[in-house]
Amino acid sequence: MGEKLVDDSHVTRQIVLVHLSDLHFGGKHRFNPEPTPRGDIPVREGYPTLFDKLREDLGGQDPGCPVAICITGDLTTAASFAEYAEAERFIRNLSASHVYGKQRPFSSIFFNVPGNHDVIYDKSTIPERLATFAQFLSGLTGTHMDPANPWDWPLLYDCTADLGLIVVCISSSIYVEKGKPDQDRGHVDVKQLARIKRELEAVEPERLHNSIRIALMHHHPVLIPALAEPGRGYDAVHNSGKLLAILRKFGFHMVLHGHKHDPHVFTEDSRSAFRTTHHNPILIAAGGSVGSTDLLKNRWNSYNRISIKWHPAAGQARILIETVGLSVTDEDSNELLPSEWAWRVLRREDLHFLRGECVLPSPAVLRGSASTPTRSAFWIRVWRSMHDSEETCCVSTFDHP
């Protein structure tokens, strides 16, 4: 009596993530009226807010699995109190509204990831630079956040009980300071790295393995050539190699970040000839800006909708990413009225990972890799659970192979 009928490792877990980045409330916010030629701000009648516009796109049916909202920094433009008041209002509205068919708890919104615009970067000390962000966090969470000690802010969120998810929120903007090397690239110091490793080691290994694992940060842990900006060098996060090694060791499925306002999806699976262990590749989603007008040529405001399925016993994951962009011009590049702005799916990525490899599996491939009929049947059931319709996100259970 009391023994579990189904091993947790033989249950396909699934979660839907809404990835928002670079909201930039303030002077360069898409959903504010543009200044007139004289510089004054017109009335905002007829302009939707970012929340209003997102609510239109996130009002679909409940997917039947947990949903989480991940915000990867640059909530503000200049880290002012007024901008943070808008950001707080936005997050509270998200928590109070229906996202995919039902109200999502406040605990399913992750926002403890400061961007370079979320710090007062012309100040010379950490407490001064983080003062407004710490006050913003304190007001939203009801817990005092000491701006002098960001290393003690919440870092690991174990949500396996309700979301099947473990989230690590990484602060890459602690050392962002005007005129210094870390102004643009971001920095994760060894003190934070040691705490990340220590807190992951404290999670019971089976619990960790059975969960979906994601990391959130603002700056780029890997800077691909397409994201390099002329005159600014390759500004990937300092110590990103050490960070990725830790995340790989603990089997993280994804890293979500922002910063460049240019959405990309790629895997990080570089392998040293001296590595003796074999770790899964990490899927990295660089989010575009959902709210800024400061965009590269031919780029749109955008955000990501992500579905992750994970079968722990099989070591198989399927990750579906939709990048959704906001169309604000017509076919002749004339500006649309704000009431005519519309979200459109820009790109869809459907990636599969099987025991450390990025693959496109099929029943035939899985059957060919099975050594016994019983194991073959197990793999077929795993494959089917990964290929349920995207409209239904039910949890499936399987017999032991």
C-alpha positions in Angstrom: 0.0 0.0 0.0 1.2 3.5 -0.7 3.6 2.4 -3.5 3.3 4.5 -6.6 1.6 2.7 -9.5 3.6 4.6 -12.1 7.2 5.7 -11.8 7.4 9.5 -12.3 10.2 9.0 -14.8 7.7 7.2 -17.1 5.4 10.2 -17.3 5.6 12.6 -20.2 5.8 16.1 -18.7 4.7 19.2 -20.6 4.6 22.9 -20.1 3.8 25.9 -22.3 6.0 29.0 -21.8 5.3 32.5 -22.8 8.7 34.2 -23.3 8.7 38.0 -23.1 11.8 40.1 -23.3 12.8 43.8 -23.6 9.5 45.4 -22.8 11.1 48.8 -22.4 8.4 50.8 -20.6 9.4 54.4 -21.0 10.4 56.7 -23.8 10.9 54.1 -26.5 7.9 52.0 -25.7 5.9 50.8 -28.8 2.6 51.2 -27.1 3.0 54.9 -26.2 2.0 57.7 -28.6 5.0 59.0 -30.5 6.1 62.6 -29.6 4.9 65.3 -32.0 7.5 67.3 -34.1 7.5 69.9 -31.3 8.4 67.2 -28.8 5.2 67.1 -26.7 3.4 63.8 -26.1 -0.1 63.6 -27.6 -3.1 61.9 -25.8 -3.1 58.1 -25.9 -6.7 57.7 -26.9 -6.9 54.8 -29.4 -3.5 53.3 -28.4 -3.6 49.8 -26.8 -1.3 49.0 -23.9 1.2 46.1 -24.2 -1.0 44.1 -21.9 -4.1 44.8 -24.0 -2.4 43.6 -27.1 -0.9 40.5 -25.5 -4.2 39.6 -24.0 -5.6 39.4 -27.5 -3.0 36.8 -28.5 -3.0 34.8 -25.3 -6.7 34.4 -25.0 -6.8 30.9 -26.5 -8.0 27.6 -25.0 -6.4 26.0 -22.0 -3.7 23.6 -23.4 -4.4 21.1 -20.6 -0.9 21.5 -19.1 0.9 24.0 -16.9 1.6 27.5 -18.3 4.4 29.8 -17.2 5.4 33.4 -18.2 9.1 34.1 -18.4 10.4 37.7 -18.6 14.1 38.1 -19.4 14.9 41.6 -18.5 14.8 45.2 -19.8 11.4 45.9 -18.4 12.3 49.6 -18.4 14.3 52.0 -20.5 16.0 54.1 -17.9 15.2 52.2 -14.6 13.1 55.1 -13.3 10.4 54.7 -10.7 7.7 55.7 -13.1 8.8 53.0 -15.6 8.9 50.4 -12.9 5.4 51.4 -11.8 4.3 50.5 -15.4 6.1 47.2 -15.3 4.6 46.3 -12.0 1.1 47.1 -13.3 1.8 45.0 -16.3 2.8 41.9 -14.3 -0.1 42.3 -11.9 -2.5 42.6 -14.8 -1.0 39.4 -16.3 -1.5 37.6 -13.0 -5.1 38.7 -12.7 -6.1 37.9 -16.3 -6.8 34.7 -18.2 -3.8 33.4 -20.1 -4.8 30.4 -22.3 -8.2 29.9 -20.9 -7.6 30.4 -17.1 -6.1 32.7 -14.6 -2.4 31.7 -13.9 -1.0 32.0 -10.4 1.4 34.8 -9.6 4.0 32.1 -8.8 4.0 31.1 -12.5 5.4 34.4 -13.6 9.2 34.7 -13.4 10.7 38.2 -13.7 13.7 38.2 -11.3 16.1 38.8 -14.3 17.4 42.4 -14.5 18.5 43.7 -17.9 21.1 46.4 -18.6 18.3 49.0 -18.9 16.9 47.9 -15.5 19.9 49.3 -13.7 21.0 52.9 -13.2 24.1 52.3 -15.1 25.8 55.7 -14.6 26.1 55.1 -10.9 29.4 53.8 -9.5 28.3 51.3 -6.8 26.1 48.2 -7.0 23.6 49.4 -4.4 23.0 52.6 -6.3 22.7 50.8 -9.7 20.3 48.2 -8.4 18.2 50.5 -6.1 15.1 50.9 -8.3 15.1 47.2 -9.5 15.4 46.0 -5.9 12.5 48.2 -4.8 10.5 46.9 -7.8 11.1 43.3 -6.7 10.4 44.0 -3.1 7.0 45.6 -4.0 5.9 42.7 -6.2 7.1 39.9 -4.0 6.5 41.4 -0.5 10.0 40.4 0.4 12.9 42.9 1.0 15.5 42.7 -1.6 18.8 44.3 -0.5 20.3 46.2 -3.5 23.8 45.8 -1.9 23.5 42.0 -1.9 22.0 40.7 -5.1 23.8 37.4 -4.6 21.1 36.6 -1.9 18.1 37.3 -4.1 16.0 34.3 -5.1 17.8 32.3 -7.7 16.3 28.7 -8.1 12.6 28.2 -8.2 11.6 24.6 -7.6 8.1 24.4 -9.1 8.1 20.6 -9.8 4.9 20.1 -7.7 2.6 22.4 -9.7 4.4 23.1 -12.9 6.8 20.2 -13.3 9.5 22.9 -13.8 12.7 24.1 -12.3 13.8 27.6 -13.1 17.1 29.3 -12.5 17.0 33.1 -12.7 20.5 34.5 -13.5 21.6 38.1 -12.9 23.9 39.2 -15.7 23.5 42.9 -15.0 25.1 43.3 -11.6 28.2 44.9 -13.0 26.7 46.9 -15.9 28.3 50.3 -15.5 28.7 53.2 -18.0 32.1 53.3 -19.7 33.2 49.9 -18.3 33.7 46.6 -20.2 30.6 45.2 -18.6 28.4 48.0 -19.9 27.3 45.9 -22.9 28.3 42.3 -22.4 27.0 41.3 -19.0 28.8 39.4 -16.3 28.0 36.3 -14.2 30.7 36.2 -11.4 32.1 33.1 -9.8 30.2 33.8 -6.6 26.9 33.5 -8.4 28.1 30.5 -10.4 29.0 28.7 -7.2 25.6 29.4 -5.7 23.8 28.1 -8.9 25.8 24.9 -8.7 25.2 24.5 -4.9 21.5 25.0 -5.2 21.1 22.6 -8.0 23.2 20.0 -6.1 20.7 20.4 -3.2 17.8 19.3 -5.4 17.1 15.5 -5.0 18.6 14.0 -8.2 15.5 12.0 -9.3 13.3 15.1 -8.7 15.7 17.2 -10.8 15.9 14.6 -13.6 12.1 14.2 -13.8 11.6 18.0 -14.1 11.8 20.3 -17.1 14.7 22.7 -16.5 15.1 26.2 -17.9 17.4 29.1 -17.2 16.5 32.8 -17.6 19.0 35.6 -18.1 19.2 38.9 -20.0 22.5 38.9 -21.9 23.7 36.4 -24.4 25.5 33.3 -23.1 26.5 32.5 -26.7 26.8 35.3 -29.3 26.4 34.1 -32.8 27.8 36.2 -35.6 24.3 37.4 -36.7 23.9 39.1 -33.3 27.3 40.9 -33.3 27.0 44.7 -33.6 29.7 46.8 -35.4 32.1 48.6 -33.1 30.9 46.7 -30.0 32.8 43.5 -30.3 31.5 40.1 -29.2 29.7 41.0 -26.0 28.7 37.5 -24.7 28.4 37.2 -21.0 31.7 37.0 -19.1 32.0 33.5 -17.6 29.4 32.1 -20.0 31.5 29.0 -20.7 31.5 28.1 -17.0 27.8 28.8 -16.8 26.9 26.6 -19.7 29.1 23.8 -18.4 27.1 23.9 -15.1 23.7 24.0 -16.9 24.8 21.1 -19.2 25.9 19.0 -16.2 22.5 19.3 -14.6 20.6 18.6 -17.8 19.0 21.9 -18.6 16.7 21.9 -21.6 16.7 25.6 -22.5 18.2 29.0 -21.8 15.9 32.0 -22.5 17.4 35.5 -22.9 16.9 38.8 -24.6 19.1 41.9 -25.0 19.7 42.3 -28.8 16.0 42.7 -29.9 16.6 40.1 -32.6 15.0 36.7 -32.1 17.1 33.6 -32.9 16.9 29.9 -31.9 19.9 27.6 -31.9 21.5 24.7 -30.0 24.7 24.9 -28.0 26.3 21.5 -28.3 30.0 22.2 -28.7 32.1 19.2 -27.5 35.7 19.4 -26.3 37.9 16.5 -27.3 38.9 16.4 -23.6 35.4 15.9 -22.3 34.8 12.5 -20.8 31.1 12.8 -20.0 28.3 13.2 -22.4 25.7 15.9 -21.8 22.7 16.9 -23.7 22.8 20.0 -26.0 21.0 23.1 -24.7 18.4 24.9 -26.8 18.9 28.7 -26.6 16.1 31.1 -27.5 17.2 34.7 -28.0 14.0 36.7 -27.6 13.2 39.8 -29.6 11.8 42.9 -28.0 8.1 42.8 -27.3 7.8 46.5 -26.5 10.7 48.7 -27.8 10.7 50.9 -30.9 14.5 50.6 -31.0 14.7 47.7 -33.6 17.0 46.7 -36.3 15.9 47.3 -39.9 13.2 44.9 -41.1 12.6 43.6 -37.5 9.3 43.5 -35.7 8.4 43.5 -32.0 8.0 39.8 -31.1 7.8 37.2 -28.3 8.1 33.4 -28.1 5.5 30.8 -27.4 7.2 27.6 -26.4 5.9 24.0 -25.7 8.3 21.6 -24.0 7.6 17.9 -23.6 10.0 15.7 -21.6 10.0 12.0 -21.0 12.6 11.3 -18.3 13.0 7.5 -18.7 13.5 7.8 -22.4 15.7 10.8 -22.2 13.6 12.3 -25.0 12.4 15.9 -25.3 10.4 17.8 -28.0 10.5 21.6 -28.0 8.2 23.6 -30.2 8.9 27.3 -30.5 6.7 29.9 -32.3 8.1 33.4 -32.7 5.2 35.8 -32.9 5.7 39.3 -34.4 3.6 42.4 -34.3 2.7 43.8 -37.7 2.4 47.6 -37.6 2.7 48.5 -41.3 0.7 47.5 -44.4 2.0 46.0 -47.7 3.3 49.4 -48.8 5.1 50.0 -45.5 2.6 52.7 -44.4 2.0 52.8 -40.7 -1.2 51.1 -39.6 -3.5 52.6 -37.0 -2.8 51.1 -33.6 -6.2 49.4 -33.6 -5.0 47.6 -36.8 -1.8 46.2 -35.3 -1.9 42.4 -35.4 0.2 39.4 -34.2 1.5 37.0 -36.8 3.5 33.8 -36.5 6.9 34.6 -38.0 8.6 31.2 -37.6 8.0 27.8 -36.1 10.8 25.5 -34.9 10.1 21.9 -33.9 13.1 20.2 -32.4 13.6 16.8 -30.9 16.3 15.6 -28.5 17.0 11.9 -27.8 19.6 10.9 -25.3 22.0 13.8 -26.0 21.4 14.3 -29.7 19.2 16.7 -31.6 17.3 14.4 -33.9 14.1 14.1 -35.9 12.8 10.7 -34.6 10.2 8.5 -36.3 8.7 5.2 -35.2 10.9 3.3 -37.7 14.1 4.9 -36.3 13.1 4.2 -32.7 12.1 0.6 -33.6 15.4 0.1 -35.3 17.2 1.1 -32.1 15.2 -1.1 -29.8 16.8 -4.4 -28.7 13.7 -6.3 -27.7 10.0 -6.3 -28.7 9.1 -5.0 -25.2 11.5 -2.1 -25.5 10.4 -1.4 -29.0 6.8 -1.0 -27.8 8.0 1.3 -25.1 9.8 3.6 -27.6 6.7 3.7 -29.9 4.6 4.8 -27.0 7.1 7.5 -26.1 7.1 8.7 -29.7 3.4 8.9 -29.7 3.3 10.9 -26.5 5.7 13.4 -28.1 3.6 13.7 -31.2 0.2 14.3 -29.7 -1.6 17.2 -31.3 -0.3 20.6 -30.2 -3.9 21.5 -29.3 -3.9 18.9 -26.5 -1.1 18.7 -23.9 -2.3 15.7 -21.9 0.1 13.8 -19.6 0.6 10.2 -20.7 1.8 7.3 -18.7 3.7 4.2 -19.8 4.6 0.7 -18.6 8.1 0.0 -17.6 10.2 -1.3 -20.5 
